[in-house]
């Protein structure tokens, strides 16, 4: 079995809409720039960053 034919068959089976989103950052919040890496600024963006950090320790 040729790998190209297997990939083509799997691509045909994969669900895909007409509008494929290629930008993974689309709809994501703006990046939070830290002036001091040891201090997170107050606010929703800082809380979100702290929560993500605690999940990925």
CHARMM-style PDB file with segment names, atoms N, HN, CA, C and O in Angstrom:
ATOM      1  N   UNK     1       0.855  -1.176   0.000  1.00  0.00      PROA
ATOM      2  CA  UNK     1       0.000   0.000   0.000  1.00  0.00      PROA
ATOM      3  C   UNK     1       0.891   1.227   0.000  1.00  0.00      PROA
ATOM      4  O   UNK     1       1.839   1.315   0.780  1.00  0.00      PROA
ATOM      5  N   UNK     2       0.589   2.165  -0.869  1.00  0.00      PROA
ATOM      6  HN  UNK     2      -0.181   2.093  -1.502  1.00  0.00      PROA
ATOM      7  CA  UNK     2       1.373   3.388  -0.979  1.00  0.00      PROA
ATOM      8  C   UNK     2       0.910   4.416   0.058  1.00  0.00      PROA
ATOM      9  O   UNK     2      -0.291   4.626   0.234  1.00  0.00      PROA
ATOM     10  N   UNK     3       1.863   5.055   0.742  1.00  0.00      PROA
ATOM     11  HN  UNK     3       2.838   4.884   0.599  1.00  0.00      PROA
ATOM     12  CA  UNK     3       1.484   6.038   1.767  1.00  0.00      PROA
ATOM     13  C   UNK     3       0.637   7.180   1.215  1.00  0.00      PROA
ATOM     14  O   UNK     3      -0.257   7.660   1.911  1.00  0.00      PROA
ATOM     15  N   UNK     4       0.886   7.623   0.003  1.00  0.00      PROA
ATOM     16  HN  UNK     4       1.612   7.232  -0.563  1.00  0.00      PROA
ATOM     17  CA  UNK     4       0.105   8.704  -0.589  1.00  0.00      PROA
ATOM     18  C   UNK     4      -1.348   8.333  -0.771  1.00  0.00      PROA
ATOM     19  O   UNK     4      -2.231   9.168  -0.576  1.00  0.00      PROA
ATOM     20  N   UNK     5      -1.610   7.092  -1.142  1.00  0.00      PROA
ATOM     21  HN  UNK     5      -0.892   6.413  -1.301  1.00  0.00      PROA
ATOM     22  CA  UNK     5      -2.995   6.642  -1.321  1.00  0.00      PROA
ATOM     23  C   UNK     5      -3.704   6.523   0.025  1.00  0.00      PROA
ATOM     24  O   UNK     5      -4.897   6.803   0.132  1.00  0.00      PROA
ATOM     25  N   UNK     6      -2.954   6.102   1.060  1.00  0.00      PROA
ATOM     26  HN  UNK     6      -1.984   5.874   0.973  1.00  0.00      PROA
ATOM     27  CA  UNK     6      -3.539   6.003   2.403  1.00  0.00      PROA
ATOM     28  C   UNK     6      -3.904   7.396   2.908  1.00  0.00      PROA
ATOM     29  O   UNK     6      -4.994   7.599   3.442  1.00  0.00      PROA
ATOM     30  N   UNK     7      -2.993   8.355   2.739  1.00  0.00      PROA
ATOM     31  HN  UNK     7      -2.107   8.189   2.305  1.00  0.00      PROA
ATOM     32  CA  UNK     7      -3.270   9.733   3.176  1.00  0.00      PROA
ATOM     33  C   UNK     7      -4.445  10.325   2.422  1.00  0.00      PROA
ATOM     34  O   UNK     7      -5.261  11.034   3.013  1.00  0.00      PROA
ATOM     35  N   UNK     8      -4.547  10.052   1.137  1.00  0.00      PROA
ATOM     36  HN  UNK     8      -3.885   9.477   0.657  1.00  0.00      PROA
ATOM     37  CA  UNK     8      -5.660  10.576   0.344  1.00  0.00      PROA
ATOM     38  C   UNK     8      -6.983   9.982   0.810  1.00  0.00      PROA
ATOM     39  O   UNK     8      -7.990  10.686   0.883  1.00  0.00      PROA
ATOM     40  N   UNK     9      -6.982   8.690   1.126  1.00  0.00      PROA
ATOM     41  HN  UNK     9      -6.164   8.119   1.068  1.00  0.00      PROA
ATOM     42  CA  UNK     9      -8.209   8.046   1.613  1.00  0.00      PROA
ATOM     43  C   UNK     9      -8.614   8.613   2.964  1.00  0.00      PROA
ATOM     44  O   UNK     9      -9.794   8.865   3.205  1.00  0.00      PROA
ATOM     45  N   UNK    10      -7.644   8.815   3.843  1.00  0.00      PROA
ATOM     46  HN  UNK    10      -6.685   8.611   3.647  1.00  0.00      PROA
ATOM     47  CA  UNK    10      -7.959   9.384   5.158  1.00  0.00      PROA
ATOM     48  C   UNK    10      -8.435  10.829   5.030  1.00  0.00      PROA
ATOM     49  O   UNK    10      -9.316  11.255   5.777  1.00  0.00      PROA
ATOM     50  N   UNK    11      -7.876  11.572   4.111  1.00  0.00      PROA
ATOM     51  HN  UNK    11      -7.160  11.226   3.504  1.00  0.00      PROA
ATOM     52  CA  UNK    11      -8.306  12.955   3.900  1.00  0.00      PROA
ATOM     53  C   UNK    11      -9.745  13.002   3.394  1.00  0.00      PROA
ATOM     54  O   UNK    11     -10.501  13.908   3.744  1.00  0.00      PROA
ATOM     55  N   UNK    12     -10.118  12.034   2.578  1.00  0.00      PROA
ATOM     56  HN  UNK    12      -9.504  11.298   2.293  1.00  0.00      PROA
ATOM     57  CA  UNK    12     -11.503  11.979   2.098  1.00  0.00      PROA
ATOM     58  C   UNK    12     -12.479  11.672   3.223  1.00  0.00      PROA
ATOM     59  O   UNK    12     -13.628  12.115   3.191  1.00  0.00      PROA
ATOM     60  N   UNK    13     -12.027  10.918   4.215  1.00  0.00      PROA
ATOM     61  HN  UNK    13     -11.095  10.558   4.241  1.00  0.00      PROA
ATOM     62  CA  UNK    13     -12.898  10.541   5.332  1.00  0.00      PROA
ATOM     63  C   UNK    13     -12.980  11.606   6.416  1.00  0.00      PROA
ATOM     64  O   UNK    13     -13.940  11.632   7.186  1.00  0.00      PROA
ATOM     65  N   UNK    14     -11.994  12.476   6.485  1.00  0.00      PROA
ATOM     66  HN  UNK    14     -11.214  12.455   5.859  1.00  0.00      PROA
ATOM     67  CA  UNK    14     -11.938  13.482   7.541  1.00  0.00      PROA
ATOM     68  C   UNK    14     -13.031  14.530   7.333  1.00  0.00      PROA
ATOM     69  O   UNK    14     -13.241  14.998   6.214  1.00  0.00      PROA
ATOM     70  N   UNK    15     -13.727  14.897   8.416  1.00  0.00      PROA
ATOM     71  HN  UNK    15     -13.556  14.517   9.325  1.00  0.00      PROA
ATOM     72  CA  UNK    15     -14.753  15.937   8.281  1.00  0.00      PROA
ATOM     73  C   UNK    15     -14.094  17.289   8.034  1.00  0.00      PROA
ATOM     74  O   UNK    15     -13.148  17.673   8.722  1.00  0.00      PROA
ATOM     75  N   UNK    16     -14.604  17.988   7.058  1.00  0.00      PROA
ATOM     76  HN  UNK    16     -15.372  17.677   6.499  1.00  0.00      PROA
ATOM     77  CA  UNK    16     -14.070  19.317   6.752  1.00  0.00      PROA
ATOM     78  C   UNK    16     -15.191  20.167   6.171  1.00  0.00      PROA
ATOM     79  O   UNK    16     -15.915  19.745   5.270  1.00  0.00      PROA
ATOM     80  N   UNK    17     -15.311  21.354   6.704  1.00  0.00      PROA
ATOM     81  HN  UNK    17     -14.723  21.696   7.436  1.00  0.00      PROA
ATOM     82  CA  UNK    17     -16.291  22.288   6.172  1.00  0.00      PROA
ATOM     83  C   UNK    17     -15.685  23.075   5.030  1.00  0.00      PROA
ATOM     84  O   UNK    17     -14.525  22.883   4.665  1.00  0.00      PROA
ATOM     85  N   UNK    18     -16.470  23.943   4.487  1.00  0.00      PROA
ATOM     86  HN  UNK    18     -17.412  24.099   4.783  1.00  0.00      PROA
ATOM     87  CA  UNK    18     -15.964  24.781   3.390  1.00  0.00      PROA
ATOM     88  C   UNK    18     -14.950  25.796   3.890  1.00  0.00      PROA
ATOM     89  O   UNK    18     -13.960  26.076   3.215  1.00  0.00      PROA
ATOM     90  N   UNK    19     -15.197  26.346   5.071  1.00  0.00      PROA
ATOM     91  HN  UNK    19     -16.002  26.118   5.619  1.00  0.00      PROA
ATOM     92  CA  UNK    19     -14.326  27.385   5.608  1.00  0.00      PROA
ATOM     93  C   UNK    19     -13.341  26.776   6.596  1.00  0.00      PROA
ATOM     94  O   UNK    19     -13.647  26.620   7.778  1.00  0.00      PROA
ATOM     95  N   UNK    20     -12.180  26.442   6.108  1.00  0.00      PROA
ATOM     96  HN  UNK    20     -11.931  26.569   5.148  1.00  0.00      PROA
ATOM     97  CA  UNK    20     -11.143  25.920   6.996  1.00  0.00      PROA
ATOM     98  C   UNK    20     -10.401  27.085   7.620  1.00  0.00      PROA
ATOM     99  O   UNK    20     -10.016  28.030   6.932  1.00  0.00      PROA
ATOM    100  N   UNK    21     -10.202  27.012   8.921  1.00  0.00      PROA
ATOM    101  HN  UNK    21     -10.515  26.244   9.480  1.00  0.00      PROA
ATOM    102  CA  UNK    21      -9.496  28.056   9.645  1.00  0.00      PROA
ATOM    103  C   UNK    21      -8.026  27.672   9.702  1.00  0.00      PROA
ATOM    104  O   UNK    21      -7.661  26.669  10.316  1.00  0.00      PROA
ATOM    105  N   UNK    22      -7.199  28.460   9.070  1.00  0.00      PROA
ATOM    106  HN  UNK    22      -7.495  29.274   8.571  1.00  0.00      PROA
ATOM    107  CA  UNK    22      -5.765  28.178   9.054  1.00  0.00      PROA
ATOM    108  C   UNK    22      -5.008  29.040  10.068  1.00  0.00      PROA
ATOM    109  O   UNK    22      -3.845  28.769  10.366  1.00  0.00      PROA
ATOM    110  N   UNK    23      -5.650  30.054  10.586  1.00  0.00      PROA
ATOM    111  HN  UNK    23      -6.595  30.275  10.344  1.00  0.00      PROA
ATOM    112  CA  UNK    23      -5.026  30.929  11.571  1.00  0.00      PROA
ATOM    113  C   UNK    23      -5.389  30.424  12.958  1.00  0.00      PROA
ATOM    114  O   UNK    23      -6.527  30.590  13.398  1.00  0.00      PROA
ATOM    115  N   UNK    24      -4.436  29.810  13.653  1.00  0.00      PROA
ATOM    116  HN  UNK    24      -3.512  29.675  13.295  1.00  0.00      PROA
ATOM    117  CA  UNK    24      -4.730  29.230  14.959  1.00  0.00      PROA
ATOM    118  C   UNK    24      -4.920  30.287  16.036  1.00  0.00      PROA
ATOM    119  O   UNK    24      -5.464  29.988  17.099  1.00  0.00      PROA
ATOM    120  N   UNK    25      -4.484  31.513  15.786  1.00  0.00      PROA
ATOM    121  HN  UNK    25      -4.042  31.756  14.923  1.00  0.00      PROA
ATOM    122  CA  UNK    25      -4.634  32.582  16.764  1.00  0.00      PROA
ATOM    123  C   UNK    25      -5.922  33.371  16.555  1.00  0.00      PROA
ATOM    124  O   UNK    25      -6.209  34.289  17.324  1.00  0.00      PROA
ATOM    125  N   UNK    26      -6.701  33.035  15.534  1.00  0.00      PROA
ATOM    126  HN  UNK    26      -6.468  32.290  14.909  1.00  0.00      PROA
ATOM    127  CA  UNK    26      -7.923  33.774  15.245  1.00  0.00      PROA
ATOM    128  C   UNK    26      -8.911  33.612  16.399  1.00  0.00      PROA
ATOM    129  O   UNK    26      -9.224  32.492  16.804  1.00  0.00      PROA
ATOM    130  N   UNK    27      -9.388  34.711  16.912  1.00  0.00      PROA
ATOM    131  HN  UNK    27      -9.133  35.620  16.583  1.00  0.00      PROA
ATOM    132  CA  UNK    27     -10.341  34.677  18.012  1.00  0.00      PROA
ATOM    133  C   UNK    27      -9.690  34.570  19.379  1.00  0.00      PROA
ATOM    134  O   UNK    27     -10.384  34.620  20.394  1.00  0.00      PROA
ATOM    135  N   UNK    28      -8.387  34.426  19.427  1.00  0.00      PROA
ATOM    136  HN  UNK    28      -7.823  34.385  18.602  1.00  0.00      PROA
ATOM    137  CA  UNK    28      -7.690  34.316  20.707  1.00  0.00      PROA
ATOM    138  C   UNK    28      -7.487  35.710  21.294  1.00  0.00      PROA
ATOM    139  O   UNK    28      -7.452  36.696  20.558  1.00  0.00      PROA
ATOM    140  N   UNK    29      -7.355  35.794  22.611  1.00  0.00      PROA
ATOM    141  HN  UNK    29      -7.384  34.993  23.209  1.00  0.00      PROA
ATOM    142  CA  UNK    29      -7.106  37.104  23.209  1.00  0.00      PROA
ATOM    143  C   UNK    29      -5.735  37.638  22.803  1.00  0.00      PROA
ATOM    144  O   UNK    29      -4.840  36.884  22.423  1.00  0.00      PROA
ATOM    145  N   UNK    30      -5.600  38.931  22.892  1.00  0.00      PROA
ATOM    146  HN  UNK    30      -6.327  39.544  23.200  1.00  0.00      PROA
ATOM    147  CA  UNK    30      -4.327  39.570  22.551  1.00  0.00      PROA
ATOM    148  C   UNK    30      -3.230  39.082  23.490  1.00  0.00      PROA
ATOM    149  O   UNK    30      -3.510  38.770  24.647  1.00  0.00      PROA
ATOM    150  N   UNK    31      -1.995  39.011  23.018  1.00  0.00      PROA
ATOM    151  HN  UNK    31      -1.768  39.265  22.078  1.00  0.00      PROA
ATOM    152  CA  UNK    31      -0.907  38.560  23.889  1.00  0.00      PROA
ATOM    153  C   UNK    31      -0.686  39.514  25.047  1.00  0.00      PROA
ATOM    154  O   UNK    31      -0.927  40.716  24.936  1.00  0.00      PROA
ATOM    155  N   UNK    32      -0.235  38.975  26.133  1.00  0.00      PROA
ATOM    156  HN  UNK    32      -0.040  37.999  26.223  1.00  0.00      PROA
ATOM    157  CA  UNK    32       0.050  39.768  27.329  1.00  0.00      PROA
ATOM    158  C   UNK    32       1.560  39.938  27.423  1.00  0.00      PROA
ATOM    159  O   UNK    32       2.291  38.964  27.605  1.00  0.00      PROA
ATOM    160  N   UNK    33       2.019  41.167  27.301  1.00  0.00      PROA
ATOM    161  HN  UNK    33       1.425  41.958  27.154  1.00  0.00      PROA
ATOM    162  CA  UNK    33       3.449  41.442  27.374  1.00  0.00      PROA
ATOM    163  C   UNK    33       3.809  41.750  28.818  1.00  0.00      PROA
ATOM    164  O   UNK    33       3.179  42.586  29.466  1.00  0.00      PROA
ATOM    165  N   UNK    34       4.818  41.069  29.307  1.00  0.00      PROA
ATOM    166  HN  UNK    34       5.329  40.390  28.781  1.00  0.00      PROA
ATOM    167  CA  UNK    34       5.243  41.248  30.684  1.00  0.00      PROA
ATOM    168  C   UNK    34       6.470  42.150  30.730  1.00  0.00      PROA
ATOM    169  O   UNK    34       7.495  41.846  30.120  1.00  0.00      PROA
ATOM    170  N   UNK    35       6.361  43.257  31.455  1.00  0.00      PROA
ATOM    171  HN  UNK    35       5.528  43.504  31.950  1.00  0.00      PROA
ATOM    172  CA  UNK    35       7.507  44.143  31.632  1.00  0.00      PROA
ATOM    173  C   UNK    35       8.498  43.524  32.611  1.00  0.00      PROA
ATOM    174  O   UNK    35       9.711  43.664  32.456  1.00  0.00      PROA
ATOM    175  N   UNK    36       7.968  42.842  33.614  1.00  0.00      PROA
ATOM    176  HN  UNK    36       6.983  42.729  33.740  1.00  0.00      PROA
ATOM    177  CA  UNK    36       8.795  42.167  34.620  1.00  0.00      PROA
ATOM    178  C   UNK    36       8.359  40.709  34.654  1.00  0.00      PROA
ATOM    179  O   UNK    36       7.207  40.438  34.995  1.00  0.00      PROA
ATOM    180  N   UNK    37       9.222  39.765  34.320  1.00  0.00      PROA
ATOM    181  HN  UNK    37      10.157  39.985  34.043  1.00  0.00      PROA
ATOM    182  CA  UNK    37       8.796  38.367  34.241  1.00  0.00      PROA
ATOM    183  C   UNK    37       8.394  37.764  35.585  1.00  0.00      PROA
ATOM    184  O   UNK    37       7.768  36.705  35.620  1.00  0.00      PROA
ATOM    185  N   UNK    38       8.742  38.418  36.682  1.00  0.00      PROA
ATOM    186  HN  UNK    38       9.250  39.278  36.654  1.00  0.00      PROA
ATOM    187  CA  UNK    38       8.383  37.890  37.996  1.00  0.00      PROA
ATOM    188  C   UNK    38       7.056  38.415  38.515  1.00  0.00      PROA
ATOM    189  O   UNK    38       6.590  37.974  39.566  1.00  0.00      PROA
ATOM    190  N   UNK    39       6.435  39.350  37.798  1.00  0.00      PROA
ATOM    191  HN  UNK    39       6.813  39.708  36.944  1.00  0.00      PROA
ATOM    192  CA  UNK    39       5.176  39.939  38.247  1.00  0.00      PROA
ATOM    193  C   UNK    39       4.167  39.916  37.112  1.00  0.00      PROA
ATOM    194  O   UNK    39       4.460  40.343  35.996  1.00  0.00      PROA
ATOM    195  N   UNK    40       2.980  39.415  37.408  1.00  0.00      PROA
ATOM    196  HN  UNK    40       2.742  39.068  38.315  1.00  0.00      PROA
ATOM    197  CA  UNK    40       1.893  39.382  36.424  1.00  0.00      PROA
ATOM    198  C   UNK    40       0.975  40.562  36.698  1.00  0.00      PROA
ATOM    199  O   UNK    40       0.553  40.754  37.839  1.00  0.00      PROA
ATOM    200  N   UNK    41       0.652  41.360  35.681  1.00  0.00      PROA
ATOM    201  HN  UNK    41       0.994  41.204  34.755  1.00  0.00      PROA
ATOM    202  CA  UNK    41      -0.234  42.497  35.900  1.00  0.00      PROA
ATOM    203  C   UNK    41      -1.643  42.055  36.290  1.00  0.00      PROA
ATOM    204  O   UNK    41      -2.095  40.974  35.911  1.00  0.00      PROA
ATOM    205  N   UNK    42      -2.322  42.897  37.042  1.00  0.00      PROA
ATOM    206  HN  UNK    42      -1.955  43.776  37.349  1.00  0.00      PROA
ATOM    207  CA  UNK    42      -3.693  42.600  37.468  1.00  0.00      PROA
ATOM    208  C   UNK    42      -4.633  42.679  36.267  1.00  0.00      PROA
ATOM    209  O   UNK    42      -4.355  43.370  35.286  1.00  0.00      PROA
ATOM    210  N   UNK    43      -5.737  41.967  36.363  1.00  0.00      PROA
ATOM    211  HN  UNK    43      -5.963  41.407  37.159  1.00  0.00      PROA
ATOM    212  CA  UNK    43      -6.734  42.004  35.295  1.00  0.00      PROA
ATOM    213  C   UNK    43      -7.008  40.609  34.754  1.00  0.00      PROA
ATOM    214  O   UNK    43      -6.373  39.633  35.154  1.00  0.00      PROA
ATOM    215  N   UNK    44      -7.973  40.534  33.831  1.00  0.00      PROA
ATOM    216  HN  UNK    44      -8.489  41.327  33.507  1.00  0.00      PROA
ATOM    217  CA  UNK    44      -8.380  39.244  33.274  1.00  0.00      PROA
ATOM    218  C   UNK    44      -7.256  38.550  32.515  1.00  0.00      PROA
ATOM    219  O   UNK    44      -7.100  37.333  32.614  1.00  0.00      PROA
ATOM    220  N   UNK    45      -6.471  39.315  31.759  1.00  0.00      PROA
ATOM    221  HN  UNK    45      -6.597  40.303  31.679  1.00  0.00      PROA
ATOM    222  CA  UNK    45      -5.385  38.710  30.986  1.00  0.00      PROA
ATOM    223  C   UNK    45      -4.340  38.092  31.912  1.00  0.00      PROA
ATOM    224  O   UNK    45      -3.825  37.009  31.633  1.00  0.00      PROA
ATOM    225  N   UNK    46      -4.030  38.765  32.995  1.00  0.00      PROA
ATOM    226  HN  UNK    46      -4.448  39.644  33.222  1.00  0.00      PROA
ATOM    227  CA  UNK    46      -3.076  38.234  33.964  1.00  0.00      PROA
ATOM    228  C   UNK    46      -3.600  36.998  34.661  1.00  0.00      PROA
ATOM    229  O   UNK    46      -2.850  36.048  34.886  1.00  0.00      PROA
ATOM    230  N   UNK    47      -4.876  36.996  35.005  1.00  0.00      PROA
ATOM    231  HN  UNK    47      -5.485  37.768  34.822  1.00  0.00      PROA
ATOM    232  CA  UNK    47      -5.475  35.818  35.646  1.00  0.00      PROA
ATOM    233  C   UNK    47      -5.496  34.625  34.698  1.00  0.00      PROA
ATOM    234  O   UNK    47      -5.247  33.495  35.116  1.00  0.00      PROA
ATOM    235  N   UNK    48      -5.792  34.873  33.424  1.00  0.00      PROA
ATOM    236  HN  UNK    48      -5.995  35.792  33.084  1.00  0.00      PROA
ATOM    237  CA  UNK    48      -5.806  33.796  32.433  1.00  0.00      PROA
ATOM    238  C   UNK    48      -4.405  33.203  32.272  1.00  0.00      PROA
ATOM    239  O   UNK    48      -4.244  31.985  32.207  1.00  0.00      PROA
ATOM    240  N   UNK    49      -3.396  34.070  32.209  1.00  0.00      PROA
ATOM    241  HN  UNK    49      -3.527  35.060  32.262  1.00  0.00      PROA
ATOM    242  CA  UNK    49      -2.028  33.609  32.074  1.00  0.00      PROA
ATOM    243  C   UNK    49      -1.609  32.782  33.296  1.00  0.00      PROA
ATOM    244  O   UNK    49      -0.960  31.746  33.151  1.00  0.00      PROA
ATOM    245  N   UNK    50      -1.974  33.232  34.479  1.00  0.00      PROA
ATOM    246  HN  UNK    50      -2.501  34.074  34.596  1.00  0.00      PROA
ATOM    247  CA  UNK    50      -1.643  32.493  35.697  1.00  0.00      PROA
ATOM    248  C   UNK    50      -2.358  31.134  35.722  1.00  0.00      PROA
ATOM    249  O   UNK    50      -1.776  30.137  36.151  1.00  0.00      PROA
ATOM    250  N   UNK    51      -3.599  31.093  35.269  1.00  0.00      PROA
ATOM    251  HN  UNK    51      -4.072  31.902  34.921  1.00  0.00      PROA
ATOM    252  CA  UNK    51      -4.336  29.825  35.236  1.00  0.00      PROA
ATOM    253  C   UNK    51      -3.706  28.857  34.236  1.00  0.00      PROA
ATOM    254  O   UNK    51      -3.582  27.667  34.527  1.00  0.00      PROA
ATOM    255  N   UNK    52      -3.308  29.348  33.068  1.00  0.00      PROA
ATOM    256  HN  UNK    52      -3.409  30.314  32.831  1.00  0.00      PROA
ATOM    257  CA  UNK    52      -2.643  28.488  32.081  1.00  0.00      PROA
ATOM    258  C   UNK    52      -1.312  27.980  32.627  1.00  0.00      PROA
ATOM    259  O   UNK    52      -0.945  26.825  32.411  1.00  0.00      PROA
ATOM    260  N   UNK    53      -0.602  28.837  33.324  1.00  0.00      PROA
ATOM    261  HN  UNK    53      -0.899  29.776  33.499  1.00  0.00      PROA
ATOM    262  CA  UNK    53       0.682  28.434  33.888  1.00  0.00      PROA
ATOM    263  C   UNK    53       0.510  27.353  34.929  1.00  0.00      PROA
ATOM    264  O   UNK    53       1.319  26.428  35.003  1.00  0.00      PROA
ATOM    265  N   UNK    54      -0.547  27.455  35.746  1.00  0.00      PROA
ATOM    266  HN  UNK    54      -1.205  28.205  35.686  1.00  0.00      PROA
ATOM    267  CA  UNK    54      -0.760  26.438  36.783  1.00  0.00      PROA
ATOM    268  C   UNK    54      -1.175  25.097  36.168  1.00  0.00      PROA
ATOM    269  O   UNK    54      -0.927  24.047  36.761  1.00  0.00      PROA
ATOM    270  N   UNK    55      -1.803  25.119  34.989  1.00  0.00      PROA
ATOM    271  HN  UNK    55      -2.005  25.972  34.507  1.00  0.00      PROA
ATOM    272  CA  UNK    55      -2.174  23.871  34.328  1.00  0.00      PROA
ATOM    273  C   UNK    55      -0.973  23.171  33.712  1.00  0.00      PROA
ATOM    274  O   UNK    55      -0.965  21.944  33.610  1.00  0.00      PROA
ATOM    275  N   UNK    56       0.028  23.912  33.304  1.00  0.00      PROA
ATOM    276  HN  UNK    56       0.021  24.909  33.386  1.00  0.00      PROA
ATOM    277  CA  UNK    56       1.159  23.354  32.578  1.00  0.00      PROA
ATOM    278  C   UNK    56       2.447  23.429  33.373  1.00  0.00      PROA
ATOM    279  O   UNK    56       3.495  23.784  32.834  1.00  0.00      PROA
ATOM    280  N   UNK    57       2.374  23.101  34.635  1.00  0.00      PROA
ATOM    281  HN  UNK    57       1.523  22.812  35.073  1.00  0.00      PROA
ATOM    282  CA  UNK    57       3.595  23.115  35.467  1.00  0.00      PROA
ATOM    283  C   UNK    57       4.436  21.922  35.179  1.00  0.00      PROA
ATOM    284  OT1 UNK    57       5.500  21.757  35.776  1.00  0.00      PROA
TER     285      UNK     57
END
